[in-house]
């Protein structure tokens, strides 16, 4: 009955419609709107409540919109809105498996509005997130740009440090060789401008560094670098070489200069002279004043070379030739110099093997008393059995000194001389002991433990130190006078006799000579050879008078004639040695010479 329907709507004011079923299926939908329309007419309610539902077919939606429960809300709302205007807001059926329910359109509209609001809110959140990510990306890009700049700067710094000297700021060996390679390739490829290379080594730098300290030494190197740079022309890279004149610090106190566009052979020497002049002025190092000079080797042309190291090597060879010739010199490389260096290297290698194999032998030259002709002493001189021949000291001592091998060789010589002294004391027990003189090189004399080493060798041989005379050259004594005096005093305190060899060739003053605890002066052979010259005899007489005033014994070296022996004896010289009396000889030959002594015993 319609009255039952009215009661349902009155009982549930929120009920929008009622499904009408018949025989278990949905017949239609009777909405609250239709009921209100029916009962609002005059006498409508009285009529409405008495009629059965079936008679209200015009008020029942017998073809309601039915949608699956999984239909998206937007699609369901669109389907509802697509119905005729009269049915547009009618409830619709929702089916889910066997279940069928009612759904109002306004519920769909509210749900769709909520979804739209959520979508808008999500869009805003997404936009905010995008903006936040964009800010982060911007910050990241800025940081990457900063890091890129920092990395670029670090690379520039690393490149600079890898190619420049940290102390002076000059190009280092690596950059110098790179620029030299550019010049070499250009010259070799298309006959570009020729170049010259100067190798510079400071003279006396070690003395300045040791006496004033490393900080002063560093300050000196910085000022040297400044002067070298200031002496070179200010130039831009040349088209033929693509590199300017370059001054570089190779290592320690070694510098190199690359001169471009040096076609005339005299140009490099002119530059070398200018560099030496720049370095000749005194250096103010703090409160001290220092002086240095430079030995310079020159390769005047790079044409014909295959690699840069060979160019630098030859300039180095020429520089060392300048040092050997007296330092503070500029020398141009000649091909034969390389041959000489290779020969010296061969000698060095053979010397090392000879020390291991003990291929050396001592010869002895007698020292004779001029008045009696008696042998009073012997000077020990080293010989080398090299390749089946006996090599003289002049052929290998220079190499030994340059390489430092002179120290172990000198110790070996001193030890063998001690053994020979002990031997002769054993065969001549009652005779006056022979004095054995041993030469020390300048490098040996600079060894801090020299006195202790020689004392140990004397004790090992079991002889008295007073039987040994240690000879040093006048130049060695004057190289560092205060240090030389201290070392001589240490040797004297251990009982050794001391002699100045080659006297007259150095620069010692009379006042300094008076301070030295020496026993013997050995007049250099050059004065004896010039004895008959206008001043030769006067110089020898002056040396003898000086020695007598200081109570120092004199030995004249290089006596080769009877006239020289007579002249020395007439001047009051006590002792002499030289070919006139005897050449240096092996130990066995010395014993033959000493037979008269043996007979006396």
ZAMARGU-4260 file (C-alpha; in steps of 0.2 Angstrom, whole numbers, plus 5000, padded with zeros to 4 digits):
<rodrens>
0) 5000/5000/5000 | 5006/5018/4997 | 5002/5021/5016 | 5016/5009/5020 | 5028/5018/5009
5) 5023/5035/5018 | 5026/5027/5035 | 5044/5022/5029 | 5048/5039/5023 | 5041/5047/5039
10) 5051/5035/5050 | 5067/5039/5041 | 5068/5057/5036 | 5085/5054/5027 | 5078/5040/5016
15) 5078/5047/4998 | 5069/5033/4989 | 5062/5015/4991 | 5066/5001/4980 | 5050/4992/4974
20) 5053/4973/4971 | 5042/4960/4964 | 5046/4942/4963 | 5064/4945/4970 | 5069/4958/4957
25) 5069/4977/4957 | 5053/4983/4949 | 5057/5002/4951 | 5062/5016/4963 | 5049/5027/4972
30) 5057/5043/4978 | 5053/5054/4992 | 5051/5068/4980 | 5037/5059/4970 | 5028/5055/4986
35) 5029/5073/4992 | 5022/5078/4975 | 5008/5066/4976 | 5002/5070/4994 | 5004/5089/4991
40) 4989/5090/4979 | 4971/5094/4985 | 4965/5078/4994 | 4980/5070/4987 | 4985/5061/5003
45) 4968/5053/5005 | 4969/5047/4988 | 4987/5042/4989 | 4987/5032/5004 | 4972/5021/4998
50) 4980/5016/4982 | 4992/5001/4980 | 5010/5004/4974 | 5007/4996/4957 | 4994/5009/4953
55) 5007/5022/4955 | 5017/5017/4940 | 5018/5035/4933 | 5027/5039/4949 | 5039/5025/4950
60) 5056/5025/4940 | 5055/5008/4932 | 5071/5010/4923 | 5083/5017/4936 | 5101/5020/4932
65) 5111/5005/4938 | 5130/5005/4940 | 5143/4993/4946 | 5150/4997/4963 | 5168/4998/4955
70) 5163/5012/4943 | 5174/5028/4946 | 5165/5042/4955 | 5168/5054/4941 | 5161/5041/4928
75) 5145/5038/4939 | 5142/5056/4941 | 5144/5059/4922 | 5131/5045/4919 | 5119/5052/4931
80) 5120/5069/4924 | 5117/5062/4906 | 5099/5056/4911 | 5084/5067/4906 | 5082/5083/4916
85) 5067/5075/4926 | 5078/5060/4931 | 5095/5069/4932 | 5094/5069/4951 | 5085/5053/4954
90) 5094/5040/4965 | 5103/5027/4956 | 5106/5008/4959 | 5123/5002/4964 | 5126/4983/4961
95) 5140/4973/4969 | 5139/4954/4966 | 5121/4950/4972 | 5119/4966/4983 | 5110/4981/4976
100) 5109/4997/4985 | 5103/5015/4982 | 5114/5030/4980 | 5109/5048/4979 | 5116/5059/4966
105) 5121/5073/4979 | 5132/5060/4988 | 5141/5057/4971 | 5143/5075/4969 | 5149/5078/4987
110) 5162/5063/4984 | 5167/5070/4967 | 5170/5087/4976 | 5180/5079/4989 | 5191/5071/4976
115) 5193/5087/4967 | 5198/5095/4983 | 5211/5081/4986 | 5217/5082/4969 | 5220/5101/4970
120) 5228/5099/4987 | 5239/5086/4980 | 5243/5097/4965 | 5248/5111/4977 | 5258/5099/4987
125) 5266/5093/4971 | 5270/5111/4965 | 5277/5115/4982 | 5288/5099/4981 | 5293/5104/4964
130) 5298/5121/4969 | 5307/5114/4984 | 5317/5102/4973 | 5320/5116/4960 | 5328/5126/4975
135) 5338/5112/4980 | 5343/5109/4962 | 5348/5127/4960 | 5358/5126/4976 | 5366/5110/4970
140) 5371/5118/4953 | 5378/5133/4963 | 5388/5121/4974 | 5394/5112/4958 | 5399/5128/4950
145) 5409/5133/4966 | 5417/5116/4967 | 5421/5117/4948 | 5430/5134/4951 | 5439/5127/4966
150) 5444/5111/4956 | 5450/5122/4942 | 5460/5133/4953 | 5467/5118/4962 | 5472/5111/4945
155) 5481/5127/4941 | 5489/5128/4958 | 5495/5109/4956 | 5501/5113/4938 | 5511/5128/4944
160) 5518/5118/4958 | 5522/5104/4947 | 5532/5115/4935 | 5539/5128/4947 | 5552/5129/4960
165) 5544/5132/4977 | 5558/5142/4984 | 5562/5154/4970 | 5546/5153/4959 | 5557/5149/4944
170) 5552/5136/4932 | 5559/5119/4938 | 5568/5106/4928 | 5552/5098/4921 | 5546/5114/4914
175) 5563/5119/4907 | 5565/5102/4898 | 5547/5105/4891 | 5551/5122/4884 | 5568/5115/4878
180) 5558/5101/4869 | 5547/5114/4861 | 5562/5123/4854 | 5570/5107/4849 | 5555/5101/4839
185) 5552/5118/4831 | 5571/5119/4826 | 5571/5101/4819 | 5554/5102/4810 | 5555/5118/4800
190) 5572/5126/4804 | 5565/5137/4817 | 5576/5149/4827 | 5591/5141/4835 | 5593/5141/4854
195) 5607/5140/4867 | 5608/5132/4884 | 5618/5138/4899 | 5621/5127/4914 | 5625/5137/4930
200) 5632/5131/4946 | 5636/5142/4960 | 5654/5142/4967 | 5657/5143/4986 | 5638/5141/4989
205) 5641/5126/5001 | 5653/5137/5012 | 5640/5150/5013 | 5626/5138/5017 | 5637/5129/5030
210) 5643/5145/5039 | 5627/5155/5038 | 5614/5142/5039 | 5601/5135/5028 | 5589/5150/5030
215) 5603/5161/5024 | 5607/5149/5010 | 5589/5149/5004 | 5589/5168/5005 | 5604/5168/4994
220) 5596/5157/4981 | 5581/5168/4980 | 5592/5183/4977 | 5602/5173/4964 | 5586/5169/4955
225) 5581/5187/4955 | 5597/5193/4947 | 5597/5180/4934 | 5580/5184/4929 | 5584/5203/4929
230) 5599/5199/4917 | 5589/5191/4904 | 5580/5201/4891 | 5561/5203/4893 | 5554/5194/4878
235) 5538/5186/4872 | 5538/5169/4864 | 5546/5169/4847 | 5537/5162/4832 | 5551/5150/4828
240) 5552/5142/4845 | 5535/5147/4854 | 5544/5149/4870 | 5553/5164/4878 | 5570/5165/4886
245) 5569/5154/4902 | 5579/5154/4918 | 5575/5139/4929 | 5582/5131/4945 | 5586/5113/4942
250) 5591/5108/4960 | 5601/5114/4974 | 5612/5128/4968 | 5611/5123/4950 | 5602/5134/4937
255) 5599/5133/4918 | 5595/5146/4905 | 5587/5143/4888 | 5591/5157/4876 | 5581/5158/4860
260) 5586/5166/4844 | 5604/5164/4847 | 5611/5162/4829 | 5628/5170/4832 | 5640/5159/4842
265) 5646/5174/4853 | 5629/5178/4859 | 5628/5164/4873 | 5645/5169/4879 | 5640/5187/4880
270) 5625/5182/4890 | 5635/5171/4902 | 5647/5185/4905 | 5632/5197/4909 | 5626/5183/4921
275) 5642/5181/4930 | 5644/5200/4932 | 5626/5201/4940 | 5632/5188/4953 | 5648/5195/4957
280) 5641/5209/4967 | 5640/5205/4986 | 5624/5198/4993 | 5616/5206/5009 | 5609/5191/5019
285) 5602/5198/5035 | 5616/5206/5044 | 5629/5196/5034 | 5637/5199/5017 | 5640/5184/5006
290) 5650/5182/4990 | 5647/5169/4977 | 5653/5166/4959 | 5646/5155/4945 | 5653/5142/4934
295) 5644/5141/4917 | 5643/5128/4904 | 5637/5133/4887 | 5629/5123/4873 | 5628/5136/4859
300) 5617/5127/4848 | 5603/5114/4849 | 5604/5109/4831 | 5609/5091/4829 | 5603/5085/4846
305) 5589/5071/4847 | 5584/5074/4865 | 5584/5087/4878 | 5593/5077/4892 | 5608/5076/4880
310) 5608/5095/4878 | 5608/5098/4897 | 5621/5084/4900 | 5633/5092/4888 | 5630/5110/4896
315) 5634/5101/4913 | 5650/5094/4906 | 5656/5111/4900 | 5651/5118/4917 | 5662/5105/4926
320) 5676/5109/4915 | 5675/5127/4920 | 5676/5122/4939 | 5691/5111/4936 | 5699/5126/4927
325) 5697/5137/4942 | 5679/5141/4944 | 5670/5157/4940 | 5672/5153/4922 | 5661/5151/4907
330) 5666/5136/4895 | 5658/5132/4878 | 5655/5113/4876 | 5666/5104/4864 | 5662/5086/4858
335) 5679/5079/4865 | 5673/5084/4882 | 5660/5071/4882 | 5673/5058/4878 | 5683/5064/4893
340) 5668/5062/4904 | 5665/5045/4898 | 5683/5040/4901 | 5681/5047/4919 | 5666/5037/4922
345) 5675/5021/4916 | 5689/5025/4928 | 5676/5028/4942 | 5668/5011/4939 | 5685/5003/4938
350) 5691/5012/4954 | 5676/5005/4964 | 5681/4987/4958 | 5699/4990/4962 | 5695/4995/4980
355) 5686/4979/4982 | 5699/4969/4974 | 5714/4979/4982 | 5722/4982/4966 | 5733/4996/4973
360) 5751/4996/4979 | 5762/5008/4988 | 5778/5015/4981 | 5790/5025/4992 | 5801/5039/4988
365) 5816/5042/5000 | 5819/5058/5009 | 5837/5062/5011 | 5848/5072/5023 | 5857/5084/5011
370) 5873/5084/5022 | 5875/5066/5025 | 5865/5058/5010 | 5857/5047/5023 | 5839/5041/5020
375) 5829/5048/5034 | 5811/5045/5028 | 5800/5039/5014 | 5785/5047/5006 | 5771/5034/5002
380) 5764/5036/4985 | 5749/5025/4978 | 5750/5016/4962 | 5736/5006/4953 | 5738/4989/4944
385) 5725/4993/4930 | 5724/4982/4915 | 5741/4974/4917 | 5749/4991/4919 | 5755/5002/4933
390) 5744/5018/4933 | 5751/5034/4941 | 5741/5044/4953 | 5738/5059/4940 | 5727/5047/4930
395) 5715/5043/4944 | 5717/5053/4959 | 5706/5067/4952 | 5692/5055/4948 | 5694/5048/4966
400) 5692/5065/4973 | 5677/5070/4963 | 5668/5054/4967 | 5672/5053/4986 | 5682/5037/4983
405) 5697/5046/4989 | 5692/5044/5007 | 5692/5024/5007 | 5707/5024/4996 | 5716/5037/5007
410) 5712/5026/5022 | 5719/5011/5013 | 5735/5020/5009 | 5737/5026/5027 | 5734/5008/5034
415) 5747/5000/5022 | 5759/5014/5026 | 5757/5009/5045 | 5760/4991/5041 | 5776/4995/5031
420) 5782/5006/5045 | 5780/4991/5057 | 5788/4979/5045 | 5804/4991/5044 | 5804/4993/5063
425) 5805/4974/5065 | 5819/4972/5053 | 5829/4987/5059 | 5825/4986/5078 | 5840/4996/5083
430) 5840/5009/5069 | 5832/5025/5071 | 5814/5023/5065 | 5810/5029/5047 | 5798/5043/5045
435) 5784/5038/5034 | 5775/5053/5026 | 5757/5051/5019 | 5747/5063/5009 | 5729/5067/5013
440) 5717/5074/5000 | 5707/5090/5004 | 5691/5079/5005 | 5699/5067/5018 | 5705/5082/5028
445) 5687/5088/5029 | 5681/5072/5037 | 5675/5075/5055 | 5681/5058/5061 | 5698/5060/5052
450) 5709/5060/5068 | 5700/5045/5076 | 5701/5035/5060 | 5720/5038/5058 | 5723/5035/5077
455) 5714/5018/5075 | 5724/5013/5060 | 5740/5017/5069 | 5735/5007/5085 | 5730/4992/5073
460) 5747/4992/5066 | 5755/4993/5083 | 5767/5008/5079 | 5769/5025/5087 | 5760/5039/5079
465) 5776/5049/5079 | 5783/5038/5065 | 5770/5045/5053 | 5770/5062/5045 | 5753/5068/5038
470) 5755/5080/5023 | 5741/5092/5018 | 5742/5105/5004 | 5743/5123/5008 | 5726/5125/4998
475) 5718/5113/5010 | 5724/5122/5025 | 5718/5139/5018 | 5701/5132/5012 | 5693/5135/5030
480) 5707/5141/5041 | 5699/5140/5058 | 5693/5122/5054 | 5710/5117/5047 | 5718/5124/5063
485) 5706/5114/5074 | 5709/5098/5064 | 5728/5100/5064 | 5728/5102/5083 | 5718/5086/5085
490) 5730/5077/5075 | 5745/5084/5084 | 5737/5079/5101 | 5737/5061/5095 | 5756/5062/5092
495) 5757/5064/5072 | 5770/5074/5064 | 5762/5087/5052 | 5768/5094/5036 | 5762/5107/5023
500) 5765/5100/5006 | 5767/5111/4990 | 5771/5126/5000 | 5772/5142/4991 | 5758/5138/4979
505) 5744/5143/4991 | 5739/5159/4999 | 5744/5157/5017 | 5750/5172/5027 | 5765/5172/5038
510) 5754/5176/5053 | 5743/5161/5049 | 5757/5150/5046 | 5764/5154/5063 | 5748/5148/5071
515) 5748/5130/5063 | 5756/5116/5074 | 5766/5110/5059 | 5783/5101/5059 | 5788/5102/5041
520) 5787/5113/5026 | 5789/5105/5009 | 5795/5118/4996 | 5785/5115/4980 | 5795/5108/4965
525) 5791/5123/4954 | 5803/5134/4965 | 5817/5121/4964 | 5815/5119/4945 | 5817/5138/4943
530) 5831/5139/4956 | 5842/5147/4943 | 5830/5161/4938 | 5832/5179/4944 | 5820/5177/4959
535) 5819/5158/4961 | 5834/5156/4972 | 5828/5171/4982 | 5811/5163/4985 | 5819/5147/4991
540) 5830/5157/5003 | 5816/5167/5010 | 5806/5151/5013 | 5821/5143/5022 | 5824/5159/5033
545) 5805/5159/5037 | 5806/5140/5042 | 5821/5143/5053 | 5813/5157/5062 | 5798/5146/5066
550) 5809/5131/5070 | 5801/5121/5056 | 5810/5108/5046 | 5811/5110/5027 | 5810/5097/5014
555) 5814/5102/4996 | 5803/5092/4983 | 5808/5089/4965 | 5827/5089/4966 | 5833/5082/4949
560) 5851/5088/4948 | 5867/5088/4958 | 5868/5107/4956 | 5850/5109/4964 | 5856/5098/4979
565) 5872/5108/4981 | 5863/5125/4980 | 5850/5119/4993 | 5863/5112/5005 | 5872/5129/5003
570) 5857/5138/5008 | 5855/5127/5024 | 5841/5116/5018 | 5842/5100/5028 | 5832/5087/5018
575) 5826/5084/5000 | 5818/5072/4989 | 5817/5069/4970 | 5823/5059/4955 | 5841/5065/4958
580) 5841/5054/4974 | 5829/5040/4969 | 5812/5038/4960 | 5797/5031/4970 | 5800/5012/4971
585) 5791/4996/4978 | 5793/4990/4995 | 5805/4977/4990 | 5816/4989/4981 | 5816/5001/4997
590) 5823/4986/5007 | 5837/4984/4995 | 5841/5003/4996 | 5841/5001/5015 | 5854/4987/5015
595) 5867/4998/5022 | 5856/5001/5037 | 5854/4982/5038 | 5873/4980/5038 | 5875/4992/5051
600) 5863/4983/5062
</rodrens>
